[in-house]
Amino acid sequence: MEYKIGLIGCGTVGQGFLNILRAKSAYLREKFDFEAIVVAISDKLKGSLLIPKGIDLDRLLHLLDKGQKIDDYLEREANEAEEMEPLKMIEKSGADIIAELTYTDIKTAEPATSYIKKALQTAKHVVTSNKGPVALYYQDLKKIAESNNRFFKFEGTVMSGTPVFNLFENALAGNEINEIRGILNGTTNFILSKMEEEDMGYEDALRLAQKLGYAEADPTADVEGYDALAKIVILSNVLLEANVKPSDVKREGISTISRENVKEALASGKRYKLIASAKKEEGQIKASVSPQQLPLSDPLAGIMGANNALTFDLDLLGKITIQGPGAGKIETGYSILTDMLSIHRHLTKKAQGDCT
């Protein structure tokens, strides 16, 4: 089954996704009868491209690897999408699925939310790794998707390519969740791990994280807990069916934790972790992000480095912990693919008249 794909944003995640498509195209076609034809790309910095018959991914990725722009793909030939704004490109692309992969703005969720709305309202399915729209406007976007009979998928918003939402849609379906606890920011987990394992002070561990690319030049979103906050809001509203707003979540980061604090915790058989949690209490959802001292017996205490993990307390299965990468070019690119494959499975069943 062939799908025309349009990308809004072609940075790290977009290029990771395109590399996966290039490497796995034959496998996906033979194993799943899934064929993705990328017909349009719009990126604020790299330019735009619209080719209804499909873009040659080898040629495009070669240009991007050399630091050239998307506009350079056609050289001197006419580019239908040149200077075209994303909203117009969405409308003209003829795509079946739009992958919204622009930068995250957790305060306004724009311009991503407008792109997603436009795509859904013009009869296109949407997949995204952008936390902003899902954290701030999940219910609204869900309603727009449902009213237009389209899918809105966002696996990559919480743990990159490590499955969370697809897990509950399939393997863990039927379980009610009592509580969610997890390590949802790899940067802070890396910093705390280095403070313990290599006896580093906070500032030294942060500088190392920046040097290795785990932390941005301005690390505020990570170290002060805003990134984890956005993710626990998403988990609360999607899996616990709540209506939690970012302002409802108590937040504390790790910037005040010292090397001495880490040593004292370890001496008492505990380990510092930045924990995001959401729990049902008296009919309401209580969510928070804060550094906590976990007993070493806690599965989350054993998660070191830049990894992420979640523990779910379920009514049927008890406690289940999943662990995996929470960032990365290929890892997050994979989340886009797995959402598209999920849409493909649903549409294939519908076409075959399978109501299961």
ZIWO-V689724 format. One record per pair of residues at least 12 apart in sequence whose C-alpha atoms are under 10 Angstrom apart, sorted by sequence separation. I is the first residue (numbers start at 0). GAP is how many residues later the second one is. D is the distance in whole Angstrom. If there is no record, write none. Layout:
BEGIN
[[I GAP D] [I GAP D]]
END
This chain:
BEGIN
[[24 12 10] [37 12 9] [38 12 5] [39 12 8] [59 12 9] [60 12 10] [69 12 10] [70 12 9] [79 12 10] [80 12 9] [99 12 7] [115 12 9] [152 12 9] [153 12 10] [154 12 10] [190 12 9] [192 12 9] [193 12 9] [206 12 10] [231 12 9] [232 12 7] [233 12 10] [275 12 6] [276 12 6] [298 12 8] [308 12 7] [309 12 5] [310 12 9] [37 13 8] [38 13 5] [39 13 10] [59 13 6] [79 13 10] [99 13 9] [101 13 10] [152 13 9] [190 13 9] [191 13 8] [205 13 8] [232 13 6] [274 13 8] [275 13 4] [276 13 9] [297 13 10] [308 13 6] [309 13 7] [20 14 9] [21 14 10] [37 14 8] [38 14 7] [39 14 8] [40 14 9] [58 14 7] [59 14 10] [137 14 10] [190 14 5] [191 14 9] [193 14 9] [231 14 9] [232 14 10] [274 14 6] [275 14 7] [307 14 9] [308 14 4] [309 14 9] [20 15 8] [36 15 9] [37 15 9] [38 15 5] [39 15 8] [99 15 7] [189 15 8] [190 15 6] [193 15 9] [229 15 9] [230 15 10] [232 15 9] [256 15 9] [273 15 7] [274 15 6] [275 15 9] [307 15 6] [308 15 6] [20 16 9] [36 16 8] [37 16 5] [38 16 6] [98 16 10] [99 16 7] [111 16 9] [116 16 10] [189 16 9] [190 16 9] [228 16 10] [229 16 7] [232 16 8] [273 16 6] [274 16 6] [275 16 10] [306 16 7] [307 16 6] [308 16 8] [20 17 9] [36 17 5] [37 17 6] [38 17 9] [55 17 9] [97 17 9] [98 17 9] [112 17 9] [115 17 8] [187 17 10] [190 17 8] [205 17 9] [228 17 7] [231 17 9] [272 17 8] [273 17 4] [274 17 6] [306 17 6] [307 17 6] [308 17 8] [35 18 9] [36 18 7] [37 18 8] [45 18 9] [54 18 9] [97 18 8] [111 18 8] [114 18 10] [133 18 10] [187 18 9] [189 18 9] [190 18 7] [228 18 10] [253 18 9] [272 18 5] [273 18 6] [274 18 9] [305 18 9] [306 18 5] [307 18 5] [36 19 9] [37 19 8] [99 19 9] [111 19 10] [112 19 8] [113 19 9] [125 19 9] [133 19 10] [186 19 9] [189 19 7] [228 19 10] [229 19 9] [253 19 9] [271 19 6] [272 19 6] [273 19 9] [274 19 9] [305 19 7] [306 19 6] [307 19 9] [17 20 9] [36 20 10] [98 20 10] [111 20 8] [112 20 5] [124 20 8] [133 20 8] [225 20 9] [228 20 7] [253 20 7] [270 20 10] [271 20 5] [272 20 7] [273 20 10] [302 20 8] [304 20 10] [305 20 8] [306 20 8] [45 21 9] [47 21 9] [48 21 7] [97 21 7] [108 21 9] [110 21 10] [111 21 7] [112 21 9] [119 21 8] [123 21 9] [132 21 10] [187 21 9] [228 21 9] [252 21 7] [270 21 8] [271 21 5] [272 21 7] [298 21 10] [299 21 8] [302 21 9] [305 21 8] [45 22 8] [46 22 6] [47 22 6] [48 22 7] [96 22 8] [97 22 9] [108 22 8] [109 22 8] [110 22 9] [119 22 10] [122 22 9] [134 22 9] [186 22 7] [228 22 7] [251 22 9] [252 22 10] [269 22 9] [270 22 5] [271 22 6] [298 22 7] [299 22 10] [45 23 5] [46 23 5] [47 23 6] [48 23 9] [95 23 9] [96 23 9] [108 23 4] [109 23 8] [112 23 9] [116 23 9] [120 23 7] [124 23 9] [130 23 8] [133 23 8] [185 23 10] [186 23 9] [190 23 9] [227 23 9] [228 23 9] [251 23 10] [269 23 6] [270 23 5] [271 23 9] [298 23 10] [299 23 9] [44 24 8] [45 24 5] [46 24 5] [47 24 10] [48 24 8] [86 24 10] [94 24 9] [105 24 9] [107 24 7] [108 24 5] [112 24 8] [116 24 7] [119 24 7] [120 24 8] [123 24 9] [124 24 9] [125 24 8] [126 24 8] [127 24 8] [128 24 9] [129 24 8] [132 24 10] [158 24 10] [159 24 10] [189 24 8] [190 24 9] [251 24 10] [268 24 9] [269 24 5] [270 24 7] [271 24 10] [298 24 10] [44 25 9] [45 25 7] [46 25 9] [47 25 10] [48 25 9] [85 25 10] [89 25 8] [103 25 9] [104 25 9] [105 25 7] [106 25 7] [107 25 8] [108 25 8] [112 25 10] [115 25 8] [116 25 10] [119 25 6] [122 25 6] [123 25 9] [124 25 5] [125 25 6] [126 25 6] [127 25 6] [128 25 6] [129 25 10] [130 25 8] [131 25 9] [158 25 7] [189 25 10] [224 25 10] [225 25 8] [227 25 9] [250 25 9] [267 25 10] [268 25 8] [269 25 4] [270 25 6] [274 25 9] [42 26 9] [45 26 9] [85 26 10] [89 26 9] [95 26 10] [96 26 9] [97 26 7] [98 26 9] [99 26 7] [100 26 9] [101 26 9] [102 26 9] [103 26 6] [104 26 8] [105 26 5] [106 26 10] [108 26 8] [117 26 10] [118 26 9] [119 26 9] [120 26 9] [121 26 8] [122 26 8] [123 26 7] [124 26 5] [125 26 5] [126 26 5] [127 26 5] [128 26 7] [129 26 8] [130 26 5] [157 26 7] [158 26 9] [186 26 9] [187 26 9] [224 26 6] [225 26 9] [249 26 10] [268 26 6] [269 26 5] [270 26 10] [1 27 9] [13 27 9] [42 27 8] [86 27 8] [87 27 10] [90 27 8] [94 27 10] [95 27 8] [96 27 5] [97 27 6] [98 27 6] [99 27 6] [100 27 6] [101 27 8] [102 27 7] [103 27 6] [104 27 6] [105 27 8] [108 27 7] [116 27 7] [119 27 9] [120 27 7] [122 27 7] [123 27 8] [124 27 6] [125 27 6] [126 27 6] [127 27 8] [128 27 4] [129 27 6] [130 27 8] [157 27 9] [158 27 10] [186 27 5] [187 27 9] [223 27 8] [224 27 6] [225 27 8] [248 27 10] [264 27 10] [265 27 9] [267 27 9] [268 27 6] [269 27 9] [270 27 10] [272 27 8] [0 28 8] [41 28 8] [42 28 10] [50 28 8] [51 28 10] [85 28 10] [86 28 6] [89 28 7] [90 28 7] [93 28 10] [94 28 9] [95 28 5] [96 28 5] [97 28 5] [98 28 5] [99 28 5] [100 28 6] [101 28 7] [102 28 9] [103 28 6] [104 28 8] [105 28 10] [106 28 10] [107 28 8] [108 28 8] [112 28 8] [115 28 10] [116 28 8] [119 28 7] [120 28 10] [121 28 10] [122 28 10] [123 28 9] [124 28 8] [125 28 8] [126 28 8] [127 28 7] [128 28 5] [129 28 9] [185 28 8] [186 28 6] [223 28 6] [224 28 5] [248 28 10] [264 28 7] [265 28 10] [267 28 10] [268 28 9] [269 28 9] [272 28 7] [13 29 10] [40 29 8] [41 29 10] [49 29 7] [50 29 7] [85 29 7] [86 29 9] [89 29 6] [93 29 10] [94 29 7] [95 29 6] [96 29 6] [97 29 6] [98 29 6] [99 29 7] [100 29 6] [102 29 9] [103 29 8] [105 29 8] [106 29 8] [107 29 10] [115 29 10] [119 29 9] [120 29 9] [126 29 9] [127 29 7] [128 29 8] [185 29 9] [186 29 9] [222 29 9] [223 29 4] [224 29 8] [248 29 9] [264 29 9] [265 29 9] [270 29 10] [271 29 8] [272 29 10] [4 30 10] [40 30 10] [48 30 6] [49 30 6] [50 30 8] [86 30 10] [87 30 9] [88 30 10] [89 30 10] [90 30 10] [91 30 10] [93 30 9] [94 30 9] [95 30 9] [96 30 7] [97 30 8] [98 30 8] [99 30 7] [105 30 8] [119 30 7] [128 30 10] [222 30 5] [223 30 6] [224 30 10] [264 30 9] [265 30 9] [270 30 6] [272 30 9] [0 31 9] [1 31 8] [2 31 8] [3 31 9] [4 31 6] [5 31 9] [6 31 8] [9 31 7] [47 31 8] [48 31 7] [49 31 5] [86 31 7] [90 31 7] [98 31 10] [118 31 10] [119 31 8] [128 31 8] [187 31 10] [221 31 8] [222 31 6] [223 31 7] [261 31 9] [269 31 8] [270 31 9] [272 31 9] [0 32 6] [1 32 6] [2 32 6] [3 32 6] [4 32 6] [5 32 6] [6 32 9] [7 32 8] [8 32 7] [9 32 7] [10 32 8] [47 32 9] [48 32 5] [49 32 8] [85 32 10] [86 32 8] [89 32 8] [90 32 10] [119 32 8] [128 32 10] [186 32 9] [190 32 9] [220 32 9] [221 32 9] [222 32 6] [223 32 10] [260 32 10] [0 33 5] [1 33 5] [2 33 5] [3 33 5] [4 33 5] [5 33 6] [6 33 6] [7 33 6] [8 33 6] [9 33 6] [10 33 10] [47 33 5] [48 33 6] [90 33 9] [188 33 10] [219 33 9] [221 33 10] [222 33 10] [276 33 9] [0 34 6] [1 34 6] [2 34 6] [3 34 6] [4 34 6] [5 34 5] [6 34 5] [7 34 5] [8 34 5] [9 34 9] [10 34 9] [21 34 9] [46 34 9] [47 34 5] [48 34 9] [49 34 9] [89 34 9] [187 34 6] [188 34 10] [243 34 10] [256 34 8] [274 34 10] [275 34 9] [276 34 9] [277 34 10] [278 34 9] [0 35 9] [1 35 7] [2 35 8] [3 35 6] [4 35 7] [5 35 6] [6 35 6] [7 35 6] [8 35 7] [9 35 9] [10 35 9] [21 35 6] [22 35 10] [46 35 7] [47 35 7] [48 35 9] [186 35 6] [187 35 6] [219 35 9] [255 35 10] [274 35 10] [276 35 10] [2 36 10] [3 36 9] [4 36 9] [5 36 8] [6 36 8] [7 36 9] [8 36 9] [9 36 8] [20 36 8] [21 36 7] [46 36 7] [47 36 7] [115 36 9] [184 36 10] [185 36 9] [186 36 8] [187 36 9] [248 36 10] [249 36 9] [250 36 9] [251 36 8] [252 36 8] [253 36 8] [254 36 10] [8 37 9] [9 37 9] [46 37 9] [47 37 8] [184 37 7] [187 37 9] [247 37 10] [248 37 8] [249 37 7] [250 37 6] [251 37 6] [252 37 6] [253 37 6] [8 38 9] [9 38 10] [18 38 8] [46 38 10] [47 38 9] [183 38 10] [184 38 9] [239 38 9] [241 38 10] [247 38 8] [248 38 5] [249 38 5] [250 38 5] [251 38 5] [252 38 7] [253 38 10] [8 39 10] [17 39 7] [18 39 9] [21 39 9] [41 39 8] [43 39 10] [49 39 8] [239 39 9] [247 39 7] [248 39 5] [249 39 6] [250 39 6] [251 39 7] [7 40 9] [17 40 9] [39 40 10] [40 40 8] [41 40 9] [48 40 9] [51 40 10] [184 40 8] [187 40 10] [239 40 8] [243 40 10] [247 40 9] [248 40 7] [249 40 8] [250 40 9] [6 41 10] [39 41 8] [41 41 9] [42 41 10] [43 41 9] [47 41 9] [51 41 7] [183 41 9] [184 41 10] [235 41 9] [236 41 10] [242 41 10] [243 41 8] [245 41 9] [6 42 10] [14 42 10] [17 42 9] [18 42 8] [41 42 8] [42 42 9] [43 42 9] [49 42 9] [50 42 8] [51 42 7] [184 42 7] [185 42 10] [234 42 9] [235 42 6] [241 42 8] [242 42 9] [243 42 9] [244 42 10] [245 42 10] [5 43 10] [17 43 8] [41 43 8] [42 43 8] [49 43 7] [51 43 9] [183 43 8] [184 43 6] [231 43 10] [232 43 9] [234 43 8] [235 43 8] [241 43 7] [243 43 8] [5 44 9] [41 44 6] [48 44 10] [49 44 10] [183 44 5] [184 44 10] [231 44 6] [232 44 9] [235 44 10] [239 44 10] [240 44 9] [241 44 10] [14 45 10] [40 45 9] [41 45 10] [182 45 8] [183 45 9] [230 45 8] [231 45 7] [232 45 8] [239 45 8] [14 46 8] [39 46 10] [181 46 9] [183 46 10] [184 46 9] [227 46 9] [228 46 10] [229 46 10] [230 46 10] [231 46 7] [4 47 10] [41 47 7] [183 47 7] [227 47 8] [228 47 7] [3 48 8] [40 48 8] [41 48 9] [183 48 8] [227 48 6] [228 48 9] [236 48 9] [3 49 9] [4 49 9] [14 49 9] [39 49 8] [40 49 9] [205 49 9] [224 49 8] [227 49 10] [235 49 7] [3 50 8] [14 50 10] [39 50 8] [181 50 9] [223 50 10] [224 50 9] [235 50 9] [180 51 9] [222 51 9] [224 51 9] [235 51 8] [39 52 9] [40 52 9] [179 52 8] [201 52 9] [202 52 9] [234 52 10] [10 53 10] [39 53 6] [96 53 10] [201 53 7] [9 54 10] [38 54 7] [39 54 9] [95 54 10] [96 54 9] [97 54 10] [98 54 10] [99 54 10] [201 54 8] [232 54 8] [38 55 8] [39 55 8] [96 55 10] [98 55 10] [179 55 8] [201 55 7] [202 55 9] [231 55 7] [232 55 9] [38 56 7] [179 56 8] [200 56 9] [201 56 6] [202 56 10] [231 56 8] [37 57 8] [38 57 10] [40 57 10] [178 57 10] [200 57 6] [201 57 7] [231 57 8] [36 58 9] [39 58 9] [40 58 9] [41 58 10] [42 58 9] [43 58 9] [199 58 9] [200 58 5] [228 58 9] [36 59 10] [37 59 10] [42 59 8] [179 59 9] [199 59 7] [200 59 9] [228 59 7] [229 59 10] [9 60 9] [35 60 10] [37 60 10] [41 60 10] [179 60 9] [198 60 7] [199 60 10] [227 60 9] [228 60 6] [35 61 10] [178 61 9] [198 61 9] [200 61 10] [227 61 7] [228 61 10] [176 62 8] [177 62 8] [191 62 8] [194 62 10] [199 62 10] [226 62 10] [227 62 9] [175 63 9] [176 63 7] [190 63 9] [194 63 8] [195 63 7] [198 63 9] [224 63 10] [225 63 9] [175 64 8] [194 64 6] [195 64 10] [198 64 8] [224 64 7] [187 65 9] [188 65 10] [191 65 9] [193 65 10] [194 65 9] [195 65 10] [223 65 9] [224 65 7] [187 66 7] [191 66 10] [194 66 10] [195 66 6] [223 66 9] [224 66 9] [187 67 9] [191 67 9] [194 67 7] [195 67 7] [194 68 9] [157 69 9] [192 69 10] [195 69 10] [157 70 9] [164 70 9] [168 70 10] [191 70 8] [195 70 8] [163 71 9] [167 71 8] [157 72 9] [158 72 9] [156 73 9] [157 73 5] [164 73 8] [156 74 7] [157 74 8] [164 74 8] [157 75 10] [163 75 9] [195 75 9] [157 76 8] [195 76 9] [7 77 10] [8 77 9] [156 77 8] [157 77 8] [194 77 10] [7 78 7] [156 78 10] [192 78 9] [6 79 9] [7 79 9] [191 79 9] [192 79 9] [153 80 10] [191 80 7] [192 80 9] [7 81 9] [191 81 7] [6 82 10] [7 82 8] [16 82 10] [190 82 10] [191 82 9] [5 83 9] [6 83 9] [188 83 9] [189 83 10] [5 84 7] [188 84 7] [13 85 8] [187 85 8] [188 85 7] [6 86 10] [13 86 9] [187 86 7] [188 86 10] [5 87 7] [13 87 6] [4 88 9] [5 88 8] [6 88 9] [12 88 7] [13 88 9] [185 88 10] [3 89 9] [4 89 9] [5 89 6] [9 89 10] [11 89 9] [12 89 9] [184 89 8] [3 90 7] [4 90 5] [5 90 8] [6 90 9] [7 90 7] [8 90 8] [9 90 9] [10 90 8] [11 90 10] [182 90 7] [183 90 8] [184 90 9] [3 91 5] [4 91 6] [5 91 6] [6 91 6] [7 91 6] [8 91 7] [9 91 7] [10 91 8] [181 91 9] [182 91 6] [183 91 7] [184 91 9] [2 92 7] [3 92 5] [4 92 5] [5 92 5] [6 92 5] [7 92 5] [8 92 5] [9 92 8] [10 92 9] [181 92 8] [182 92 5] [183 92 7] [213 92 8] [2 93 6] [3 93 7] [4 93 6] [5 93 6] [6 93 6] [7 93 6] [8 93 5] [181 93 5] [182 93 6] [183 93 10] [1 94 9] [2 94 7] [3 94 9] [4 94 7] [5 94 9] [6 94 7] [7 94 6] [8 94 8] [134 94 9] [135 94 9] [180 94 7] [181 94 5] [182 94 9] [6 95 9] [131 95 10] [134 95 6] [137 95 10] [180 95 6] [181 95 6] [130 96 9] [133 96 9] [134 96 7] [137 96 8] [141 96 10] [179 96 8] [180 96 4] [181 96 9] [133 97 9] [134 97 9] [135 97 8] [136 97 10] [179 97 5] [180 97 7] [208 97 9] [131 98 7] [134 98 6] [135 98 8] [138 98 8] [178 98 7] [179 98 5] [180 98 8] [130 99 7] [131 99 9] [133 99 9] [134 99 5] [137 99 8] [138 99 9] [178 99 6] [179 99 6] [191 99 10] [130 100 7] [133 100 6] [134 100 9] [136 100 10] [137 100 8] [177 100 9] [178 100 4] [179 100 9] [132 101 10] [133 101 10] [134 101 9] [135 101 10] [176 101 10] [177 101 6] [178 101 7] [130 102 10] [131 102 9] [134 102 8] [138 102 9] [176 102 9] [177 102 6] [178 102 10] [8 103 10] [130 103 8] [133 103 9] [134 103 10] [138 103 10] [176 103 9] [177 103 9] [187 103 10] [7 104 9] [133 104 9] [138 104 8] [137 105 9] [183 105 10] [136 106 10] [178 106 9] [180 106 10] [182 106 10] [7 107 8] [135 107 10] [177 107 10] [178 107 10] [179 107 9] [180 107 10] [181 107 10] [196 107 10] [7 108 10] [134 108 10] [135 108 9] [136 108 9] [178 108 10] [180 108 10] [196 108 10] [134 109 9] [135 109 7] [134 110 8] [135 110 8] [192 110 9] [193 110 9] [134 111 8] [192 111 6] [193 111 8] [191 112 8] [192 112 6] [5 113 10] [189 113 10] [190 113 10] [191 113 8] [192 113 9] [213 113 9] [188 114 8] [189 114 7] [190 114 8] [191 114 10] [213 114 10] [12 115 10] [13 115 10] [105 115 10] [188 115 7] [189 115 4] [190 115 8] [12 116 8] [188 116 6] [189 116 5] [181 117 10] [182 117 7] [185 117 10] [187 117 9] [188 117 6] [189 117 8] [5 118 10] [181 118 7] [182 118 9] [185 118 9] [186 118 8] [187 118 8] [188 118 7] [4 119 10] [180 119 9] [185 119 7] [186 119 6] [187 119 10] [188 119 8] [4 120 10] [5 120 10] [6 120 10] [7 120 10] [105 120 8] [182 120 8] [185 120 4] [186 120 9] [4 121 10] [6 121 10] [105 121 8] [182 121 10] [184 121 8] [185 121 5] [186 121 10] [183 122 10] [184 122 8] [185 122 6] [103 123 10] [105 123 10] [182 123 10] [183 123 8] [184 123 6] [185 123 9] [105 124 7] [182 124 8] [183 124 5] [184 124 9] [182 125 5] [183 125 7] [181 126 8] [182 126 5] [183 126 8] [181 127 5] [182 127 6] [180 128 9] [181 128 4] [182 128 9] [180 129 6] [181 129 6] [179 130 7] [180 130 5] [181 130 9] [179 131 6] [180 131 7] [178 132 8] [179 132 5] [180 132 9] [178 133 6] [179 133 7] [177 134 8] [178 134 5] [179 134 9] [176 135 7] [177 135 5] [178 135 7] [175 136 10] [176 136 6] [177 136 6] [178 136 10] [175 137 9] [176 137 5] [177 137 7] [174 138 10] [175 138 6] [176 138 6] [106 139 9] [174 139 6] [175 139 6] [176 139 9] [179 139 10] [181 139 9] [185 139 8] [186 139 10] [105 140 9] [173 140 10] [174 140 6] [175 140 7] [176 140 10] [177 140 9] [178 140 9] [179 140 10] [180 140 9] [181 140 9] [182 140 9] [184 140 10] [185 140 6] [186 140 10] [173 141 9] [174 141 6] [175 141 9] [176 141 9] [177 141 10] [179 141 10] [181 141 10] [183 141 10] [184 141 7] [185 141 7] [171 142 9] [173 142 8] [174 142 8] [176 142 10] [183 142 7] [184 142 9] [12 143 10] [174 143 10] [182 143 9] [171 144 10] [171 145 9] [161 146 9] [163 146 9] [12 147 10] [161 147 9] [158 148 9] [159 148 9] [158 149 7] [157 150 9] [158 150 8] [158 151 9] [163 158 8] [162 159 9] [161 160 8] [162 160 9] [161 161 7] [162 161 9] [161 162 6] [160 163 8] [161 163 6] [158 164 9] [159 164 9] [160 164 7] [161 164 7] [158 165 7] [159 165 7] [160 165 7] [161 165 9] [158 166 7] [159 166 5] [160 166 8] [158 167 4] [159 167 5] [160 167 9] [157 168 7] [158 168 7] [159 168 8] [160 168 10] [156 169 9] [157 169 9] [159 169 9] [160 169 8] [161 169 8] [155 170 9] [156 170 10] [159 170 9] [160 170 5] [161 170 9] [155 171 9] [159 171 6] [160 171 5] [158 172 9] [159 172 5] [160 172 7] [161 172 9] [162 172 8] [165 172 9] [158 173 8] [159 173 8] [160 173 5] [161 173 8] [165 173 8] [168 173 10] [157 174 10] [159 174 8] [160 174 4] [164 174 10] [155 175 9] [156 175 9] [159 175 6] [160 175 8] [162 175 9] [155 176 6] [158 176 9] [159 176 9] [160 176 9] [165 176 8] [154 177 9] [155 177 8] [160 177 8] [155 178 8] [156 178 9] [160 178 10] [154 179 10] [155 179 5] [154 180 6] [155 180 7] [153 181 8] [154 181 7] [155 181 10] [152 182 10] [153 182 8] [154 182 10] [155 182 9] [152 183 9] [154 183 8] [155 183 9] [153 184 10] [154 184 7] [152 185 10] [153 185 7] [152 186 6] [151 187 9] [152 187 8] [150 188 10] [150 189 10] [152 189 9] [152 190 8] [150 191 10] [151 191 9] [150 192 7] [149 193 9] [150 195 9] [150 196 10] [128 203 7] [128 204 9] [128 206 8] [127 207 9] [128 207 7] [126 208 9] [127 208 7] [126 209 6] [125 210 10] [126 210 9] [126 211 10] [127 211 9] [126 212 6] [125 213 9] [126 213 7] [125 214 9] [124 215 9] [126 216 9] [125 217 10] [124 218 8] [100 232 10] [100 235 9] [99 236 9] [98 237 7] [98 238 10] [98 240 10] [98 241 9] [97 242 10] [96 243 8] [96 246 9] [35 301 10] [35 304 9] [33 306 9] [34 306 10] [33 307 8] [32 308 10] [31 309 8] [34 309 10] [18 310 9] [19 310 7] [33 310 7] [18 311 8] [19 311 10] [32 311 9] [33 311 9] [15 312 8] [16 312 8] [17 312 9] [20 312 10] [31 312 9] [32 312 10] [15 313 5] [16 313 7] [19 313 7] [20 313 9] [27 313 9] [31 313 9] [12 314 9] [14 314 7] [15 314 5] [16 314 9] [18 314 8] [19 314 7] [12 315 8] [13 315 8] [14 315 8] [15 315 8] [16 315 8] [17 315 8] [18 315 10] [32 315 10] [11 316 8] [12 316 5] [13 316 9] [15 316 7] [16 316 4] [17 316 10] [19 316 10] [20 316 8] [11 317 5] [12 317 7] [15 317 5] [16 317 6] [19 317 8] [10 318 9] [11 318 9] [12 318 8] [13 318 9] [14 318 7] [15 318 8] [16 318 8] [17 318 10] [12 319 6] [13 319 6] [16 319 7] [17 319 10] [11 320 9] [12 320 5] [13 320 10] [15 320 9] [16 320 7] [11 321 8] [12 321 9] [12 322 9] [13 322 9] [12 323 9] [4 335 10] [2 337 9] [2 341 9] [1 342 10] [0 343 8] [0 346 10] [0 347 8]]
END
